[in-house]
């Protein structure tokens, strides 16, 4: 099948299918959307408000987990845990706790009953602040650190006593982790709520308080990341009607004479929040108080039109009395329905283009992989090293690529010794010669070592061919171990091997390699019930000094090997 016909066979059916499906979807979406917009909006709002509440509670749970990792409660520990208030002992624990949930609970700290304080604040992965205060009235020091124990850079000092902070006072009067009232953080001045836990000695005397912060800005950033709707809004209220966090583009605080103050929902500039609070706060309070008979959704008529609202309680399991409110103008839903048909048409066109692109991409991917196989076969025929085909498929082309690799392995390697065979050796020599002629870097010259095993025939005659095969396998493994990864071992035939040494620098390198190989080859070999030894006669030839083709190089190396063999004084096999 030609390239063009393959494209046609794939693309035309896909285009017909996509056009038909897109037209059907457009008709169904318009009809169903118009008939069920009310039910749909309610389900969307309930799902959205529940997702926000669940995700927010996970953030609150993270604060409790962080504290438990520092000072486990008795019910969560396998046995009574001793709490050490030594600041250097606490430091690595605070590092670990502050890294558990870095998106929100990245500041974990401890304030002692004696005024000491330590805190780890992971502002960014590469920016960590350590807060440190010694006993008494010493100033608190703030360091920029990289690891526990680091005091490399002092950033600032301040007059900070943990015992005077709201979170400390709320914790020492409770027998379990407790959330503080929302207050302004000492350093950032941001509205903050803190989960704090008092720790005691065995005699019930107070040791101090461990705590972690949740800033309201982090919760607002989380809400702004939610996909509400074009004009919709989500916000969190506390039991007193103050805004905890909002997705609107205004902060739920104001600056009064340099002091940060929180805003009630009715004081917000966002009209949707302000009007909803005025008309539905009593309904929201009933849901906050757990009234089971109150619906969690409602529609209100505001100055801006009809608004669908969903409310869910938040934080009751964590000891907080908050509610999540999500409000979406009805026009946001209706505009989507009205534009549904036009969008469906646009989607249909986009799907056709997408399907056409996918079809052509599939065809090109198939052709690309076939071209890879063709190029690999050509390189293999030219003697070039076969690199990874990088074809990761499980279909017929993937099987073909795997089969090609297996075929290349069988054609290149000797079946018995698993080193390169004679044909592979010749191909690699031809490849190196071509690269040398092209002046490619690293292909200036190479050396062939022709190795003939002495006394090998005696082993075959005395112990059989199986013993001889075992000796060949062991010798081949020793030769592989003796060379570099860039070099090659090939079985030339029978008991003859050839080593292809690339980028040899001098005759000294060659002589050293020859000595190394002789020592390895002549080490005793253990057969089933006997130890045998073989010798090695080695001849060598350099490219291009001794020849410019493999026939000449093999002939020179073989001749030198023959002279070496003739000079060897002993050909007797030794039994150990």
SULCORSUL-V368885 format. One line per field, one symbol per residue. ss: DSSP state (h for helix, s for strand, l for the rest). phi: phi as a letter, one per 40 degrees, with the letter a starting at -180 (. if undefined). burial: I if it has 24 or more other C-alpha atoms within 12 Angstrom, else O. A space follows every 10 residues. Layout:
ss->???
phi->???
burial->???
//
This chain:
ss->llhhhhhhhh hhhhhhhhhh hhhhhhhhhh hhhhhlhhhh hhhhhhhhhh hhhhhhhhhh hhhhhhhhhh lllhhhllll llllllhhhh hhhhhhhhll llllllssss ssllllssss ssssllssss ssslllllls ssssslllll llssssssll lhhhlhhhhh hhlllllssl llssllllll ssssssssss lllllsssss ssssshhhhh hhhhllllll llssssssll lsssssllll llssssllss sslshhhlll hhhhhhhhhh hhhhhhhhll llllllssss ssllssssss ssssllllll lssssssssh hhhhhhhhlh hhhhhhhhhh hhhhhhhhhh hhhhhhhhhh hhhhhhhhhh hhllllllll lllllhhhhh hhhhhhhhhh hhslllllls lhhhhhhhhh hhhhhhhlll lllllsssss sssslhhhhh hhhlhhhhhh hhhhhhhhhh hhlllllsss sssllsssss ssllllhhhh hhhhhhhhhh hlllssllll ssllssssss sssllllllh hhhhhhhhhh hhhhhhhlll llllll
phi->.ccccccccc cccccccccc cccccccccc cccccbcccc cccccccccc cccccccccc cccccccccc bcccccbcad cccccccccc dcccdccccc bccabcbbab bcccgcaaab bccadbabbb babccgbccc bbbcbbadgc bcbccabacb bccccdcccc ccbbbadbcc ccacccccgc dabbcbacbb cccgcccibb aabbcccccc ccccccccad bcababbccc gcccaaccca ccaabbfgbc bcbcdccccc dccccccccb cccccccccg ccccccbabb cbcchcbcbb bacagcccgb bbbbbbbbdc cccccccccd cccccccccc cccccccccc cccccccdcc cccccccccc ccgccccccf bbbbcccccc cccccccccc ccbccccgbd cccccccccd ccccccccgc cgbcaabbbc bbccgccccd ccbgcccccc cccccccccc ccbccccbbb ccifbbbbbb bcfccacccc cccdcccdcc cccdbcccba bbbbbabbbb abbccbibac cccccccccc cccccccccb bccbcb
burial->OOOOOOIOOI IOOIIOOIIO OIIOIIOOII OOIOOOIIOO IIOIIIOIII IIIIOIIOII IIIIIIIIII IIIOOOOOOO OOIOIOIOOI IIIIIIIIII IIIIIIIIII IIIOIIIIII IIOOOOOIII IIIIOOOOOI IIIIIOOIOO OOOOOOOOOI IIIOIIIIII IIOOOIIIII IIIIIOOOOI IIIIIIIIII OOOOOIIIII IIIIIIIIII IIIIOIOIIO IIIIIIIIII IIIIIIIIOO IIIOOOOOOO IIIIIIIIOI IIIIIIIOOI IOIIIOIIOO OOOOOIIIII OIOOOIIIII IIIIIIOIOI IIIIIIIIII IIIIOIIOOI IOOIIOIIOO IIOOIIOOII OOIOOIOOII OIIOOIOOOI OIIIIIOOIO IOOOOOIOOO IOOIIOOIOO OIIIOIIIII IIIIIIIIII IIIOOOOOOO OOIIIIIIII IIIIIIIIIO OOOOOOIIOI IIIIIIIIII OIIOOOIIII IIOIIIIIII IIIIOOOOOI OOIIOOIIOI IIOOIOOOOO OIIIIIIIII IIIIOOOIII OOIIIIIIII IIOIIOOOOO OOIOOO
//
